Amino acid sequence: MNIELVLIDLMTPIRFFLLSFFISAYCTAQDSLNCSIKLDSVCKLSLRVPVFDFPQNTISQQRYPSMVQAEAFSTDLYELGYWGIDGFGDKLFKRKNKEYTTAKRIGNFTFKYLLGFGFSKYGSELPIPLGVWAHEEFHRSVLAVNGISSKNGNWILHRWDGTVYGVSDSALYNLKCTDNDQLLYSYVAGVQFEIVQNQKITIQDFYKKRSLNKNSLLLYNAFYVYNYFKFSTSTLSDSVKLLAVPHESKNASERDFAGADLTAWAYDMFWPDSSYFIRDHFPEGEGVNRRIGFSELPADAQQFLNEQKKLSLINFLNPAIFFVNRINIGRTFSFNMLASYAPTHFGNAIGVHVPFKYKNFDFLLNLQNYNNYQHKMYGLGVALYNYPFSKKWSGDIAVSLWEQPLSFFEAQGVKGGKVEVAAKYSFNKNLQAFFSFSAKSDGWQIGDPYLKKNESFQIGINYTMQKPI
């Protein structure tokens, strides 16, 4: 893959991103020109709880949660944390019978941002449904749909070390022999969690004005992905391979299934026909040392991984990271835009996502560029969210079409798509029940563990809480 050509392809959306940023800054400073839409209330809490997800909740190798549930539960817990931070900041800086000055407003914003970033960075490591837990669940979901059981090593009922364990060397050997693309997907599914969470938070929070946006979480997630690539392309990955040995179990199944996700990904992507067992023997223990150091990769794999590190900076092209959550054009139209990069089993996917709102209708348009080693292909997605059918019923519909590389070295592509529909019933202004169905062809889509054809059904509840402005 030629990184210069990829960057040239991205220049148009990057220019659009910069133009959007400056327009938004101008509009923010010009309320008297009606660049902002005046609202009576803002959303201070929004929870989405998928209670049941078929067929993933019925897979014996995983049971619960599914990939969709893992992302939703993690986002909900971040929501609760930011809700608490929002209320705490207001209690400190907003006092009854005292003027809410500009200095207090800035102090309140700064306090909430710093506390939110600390919660994102340090809270994510806790063995509860937050960042690292969901990252590991994304790994587990891909393994599970391929018949491999595993455990989350960042869960209070298991252990607290940021691993996926309980997988034998023979299971990984068999997966590589039968379908190396599925093994590659299991490696990179982890960092896809941070990427898809940023997409969902940015897009869904765009449609409703929030009392406290999770800008600091978006920044942390983008940095997390870049930093993982930075570690994987440095000599530190070689050092950790040696230094970690005394702290890892002699039992292969008790060790992390990937070791280091991204170097393992590059290793098996560039050597798809090699035996899984050509890895080094684990010192004074059973099985192979699953950790791959950067220096062990062939030169072309090292170059490729360095290119991916640079491309991961695309995830910072999100105006919401820089406090631009919505760009208002007049009183009836608003939009935003974010770019995304995700490593995949065939190479990478680079996307531009444009949520926009016209009057009371919520739309989404996204364009995708799918790249393997030497070829690029494209995809398109459109969606309509929160469409009101009646006073009680509303619905969503999303359609994605694609042509994706079949694998990393293949010139052949796979054409397909995915359709998602949802119906939502409102019990009152705060509580909804939802029913959703999706059907996809062969192909990859972020946030979905299946590379083959699949149909899924979910039921759950949504809860929102408003507060007056």
N, C-alpha and C positions, 0 to 999 in steps of 0.2 A: 504493500500500500504506500502510495506517495503522499507524505504528509503535506507537502507544499500544495498539491492539488486539492486536498481536503480543506486546507485553510483558505484557499482561493474560493472554494464553494461556499465557505462560511462568511465571506466578507459582506455579502448583501444583508443577511440577518444581523450581523454585528453592527453594521452602519445603522440599520433600523433600530436596533437596541439603543445605540447612543443617541439617536434622534429622539426616541421615546423618552429617554431619561431627561433630556434637556427640556422637552415639551412639558413633562410632568413637573419639573422643578419650576418652570415658568407659571404653570397653572396653579401650583400650590401657593405661590406668592401673589396670585391675582384672584382671590376669592370674589372681589367686587366685579369681576368680569364673568361671573357665573361658570368658572371652570370646575368648581366642585358642586356635586349634587348634595343638596341639604337633606338630611334624614332625621327622623324623630328619635330613633333608637339604634343601637349597635349590638352586635352579637358578642357576648362575653364568654359563652361556652357552647361548644358544638361537639357532640359525641356521636359516633357511628359504631354500632355493636352488631356485627354479623354473628348471630347466635348459632346458625347451622350452615355449613357449606358442603354440599354434595358434589362430587364423590369424595373429596379429600378427607372429610371427617370420618369416612367409613374405611379408609385404607388402614389395614392392620399395622403397617410399618410406621405409621405416624399418629393416626387417630385425630389428635387435636393439638394445636390449631392448624388451620390451613395457611397458605401463604397470604391470602387476602386478610384473614383474621389476624395474623401476626402483625401486619402493617397497621390494621385498624386499631388493635389493642394498644400498640405502642404509641400511635398518634393520639389516642384517647388519653393515655396516661400523661403524655406531654401537655395535652390540652388542660388537664386538671392542674398540672404544675403551673402552667402559665396563668390560669385563672386565679390560683392562689397568689402568685406574684403580682398580678394586676390589682387584686384587692388590697394586698399588703402595701403596695406602693401608694395607692390612693389614701389609705389610712394615715400614712406617714406625712404625705405632702398636701393632702386636701383636708383642711380643718373647717368645721362649721364656724360661721361668723368671721372668717378670715379670708382676705382676698387671695385668689389663686393667681399669683403673679407669674410673669414670664420666667423669672428665675426658678420658681417652684415647679413650673411646668417642665422646664429643662431638667431640673434635678430629678423629678419623678420619672421622666423618660429615661434618663441615664441610669438611674437606679434599677429600673425594670429591665433594661437591656443587659446590664452587667450581670444581674442576678439570673436572668434567663440564659445567658451564655454559660454561666457557671453550672446551672442546672443541666443544660444540654451536654456540656463536656464531661462533668463528673458524675451526674446522675445516670448518664447513658451506660456507664460501666456497672451499675448495680445489677444484681441477679434477679431482676423483676422485668416485666414487659416494657422495656425502653429500648434504646438503640442497639446495644450489643446483643441482647436477647433476641430481638427481631432479626438482626443480621444472621445469627446462627439458625433461626427458624427458617429463613429463606434457603440456606444450605440444606436443611433437613427436608424441606418440602420437595426439592428436586430429587434427593436421594430416595425419598419415600415413594414417589410416583414411579420410580425405577426398581421398586421392590427391596430397598435397603433400609433396615431399621437403624436408628441412631438416637442419641440423647443430646439435649442442649446443655453444654457445659457452662452456661451463664444463667442458671436457674436456681432459685433458692432451695428447691427440693432435690437438686442434684449436686452441683458444685459450682464454684465461682472462678472460672479461669478462661472464659472466652473461647471455648472449643466446641466442636461437634465430635463426640466420641461414641464408642460402641460399634465401630465399623471395622471389620477385619480386612487384612491385606487381600485375601482371596476374593472378597466382595468387590473391592476396587479393581483388582485384576480382571475379574469377569466382566465388569461394566466397561472397562476399556476395550476388552476383546470384542464385546458384542455391540457397543455403541459409544465410541469415544466422544462424540458430541454431547451425549448426556453427562459424561464425566466432566467435560469442560464446563458445561452449564452449572453443574453442582459447585465448581470452584468459584465462579464469578457471581453466582446468585447472591452471595452475601453483600457485596458492595452495591448490587442492584437495589437492595433495600433502601440505602441512604438516598439513592437517586430517585426512586419512585416515590419515596416519602416526600422529598422536596417538590416533586411535580404535583402530587396530590394536595399538599398543603397550600402551595402557591396558587393553584387553580381554584380549589374549592373556597379558599378564603378570599379570593378575588370577587366572588359572586355576592358576598355579604360583608359589609363594613364591620371590622373587628375592633373591640375595645383595646386589645393588645395583640398585635401581630407577632408571629413567631419568627421574626427576622433573624434573631440570633441562632435559632436552631437550624435555619436554612444555611447560614454561614458555616456552622459547625459541620453539618453533613457534607457540604461541598469540600471543606477542608479535609475531612476524614478520608474521602475518596482519593484526593490528591496526595495526601500524606502516606496512604497505603502504597500508592505507586512510587512515591519517593523512597520509602523504605525498601521496596522490592527491587529498585534499580540501583541500590547502593551496596557497598561492601558489608553494611550492617546485616544484611540478609545472610551473608556467609558466616558472620560472627555468631549470629543467633543460632544457626544450625549446630554449631559446636557447643555454645554456652547453654543451650536448652537441654541437652542430653541428660545431665544429672538430675534435672527437675521433671523429666518425663518418665512415664511408667515403662517397665521392661515388657509389659504386655501390650502388644500392638493395638489391640482393640480399645485400650484405655487412652491412647494418644489421639491428638486431633487428626481428623480424617485427611486434611489437606496439608497441614504443617504451615505453610505460608501460601495463601490462596493464589496470588497473582504470579509468583514464580512457578508454582505447580501448573497453573493454567498455560503459561508460555511453554513450559517443558513438554507437556503432553500434546499441545497444539502443534508444535514444530516437529515432534517425533510421534505422530499418531500410530505408526505401525510397530513401534518398539514395545517390548514387554514391560508391563508395570514393574516387574521384579528386577529390572536393570538398575534401579536405584541402589544407593549404598546400603549396606547392611547396618542395622541399628546397633551401635556399640553396646556390648554386654547385655543384649536383650534380643527378643525375637522379632523377626520380620525386617522390613526395610525402614530406613530413615526417610520419612515422608517429606521432610523439609528439603527444599531445593534452594541453593544459594544462587545469587545472580551470576557468579563466575562460572557456574556449571552449565549455563545456557550457551548454545552455539551463538556465534557472532550475530547472525541475522535475527535470532530471537532476542538478544540483548538490544539491538537497534530497534526492533519492533516495540519492546517494552518501554524503552525510552520515549518513543513516539507517543505511546499511549499515555505516559505521564504528562506530556505536554498537552495532549488532547483533553485530558481530564480537567484542565483549567477552564474548559468550556462551561462546566457546571457552575462557575462563578458568574456567568452571563445571565443573571437573574435579577431584575430590578428590585424584587422584594428583599433580596439580601441587603440592598442599599436603601431600604425604607420606601421604595416606590411600589406600593401595593396595588395601585389603580391609576390609570391615566384617563382623565375625563375630558371628553370633547363635547362641549355643550351640555345640555341637561338630559339627553336621551341616549348617548352613546359613550361607552368607556371600554378600555381594553388594557391588556398588559402583554408581555411577551417574555418567555424564558427559553434558553437553549439547554440542551442536555447531552451528555456523553455517557455511554454505558459499555463496558466490555461485554462481549457475548461469546457464545461457543464458536461462531463463525468469524469473529474479529471484533467489530464494534458497531454500535448504532449511535448516530448523531441526529438529534432532533431539534426542531424549533416548534414551540407550542404557543398558540395565540388564543387565550381566553378573551372573549369580548361579550359585552352586554348591550343589547339594543332594547330600549324601553324596559320591559320586565322579562325579557327573554335572555337566557343564559346559553351562550354558544362556545364551542371550542373547535379550533382548527389546528392540526399539527402535520408537519412534513418531516419525513424520516429519510436518512441516508444510511444505508447498510453497507458496510465495507468488510471484505475479507482481505487476504494478503495482496491481491492484485486487482480485484474487481469491486465495483460499487453498484448498488441497486437502490431502489427508492420505494417509499411507501407514503400513504396519505390517510389521515383520520379526520372525521368530522363528528361532532356530538351536539346534542341539545339536552340541557339539564333543567330539571325543576319546571317542566311544562305543566301548567294547571289545566286539568280536564274538567274539574268541578271544584266546589268549595272544599271538598274533603280529599279528592284524588289528584295526584300529580305523577309525572313520569319522566324517565330519562331514556335516551337512545343514543348509542355510540356505534359507529361503523369504522373499521380499520381495514385497509387493503394494502397488500405488500407484494413485492418480489424481493426475496432475500437469498443470499448465497447459501448453497446447500451445506457447505462446510468451509473450513479455512482456506484450503488450496483449490477447491473446485470452481470452475468457471460457470458451471450449471447453477441455475437458480430455482427456487421454489416459490410459486405464486399462490397466494391465499389471502385470508382475511379473518376478521372476527366481528361478530355482532353482539352487542350487549344491550339489554332492555331491562328497565326497572319500573315497578309501580309502587307508589307510596301513598299510604292512607294516614291522614292526620286525625288523631283523636282530639287534639286541641292545638293551640299555637306553639306548644313546646314539644309534644310527643308524636312521633310517627312510627308506623310499622312499614317495612319495605320488603318487597319480593323481587328478586332479580334473577335473570337467566342470561347465560352467555354461551355462544357456540363458536368454535374456531376450527380452522383447517390446520394442516401441517404448517409449522412455522413458529417463530419466537415472538412473544410480546412481553414486555417488562411487567412484572407483577403476576405472571401466570407461570406455573411450574411445568406445564406440558409443552413439549415440542411437537407432539402428534395431535391428531384431531381429538377434540374433547368438547363435551357439554357440561356446564356447571350450573347449579342452582343454589341460591342463598336466600335465607330469610333473616330478618333482624329488626332492630329498632334504631331510630335516630332521636336524639334529644338535644334541643337548643334552649339557650337562656338569653334573653335580651335585657338590656339596661337602657334607660332613657339617656339621651345626650344632655 
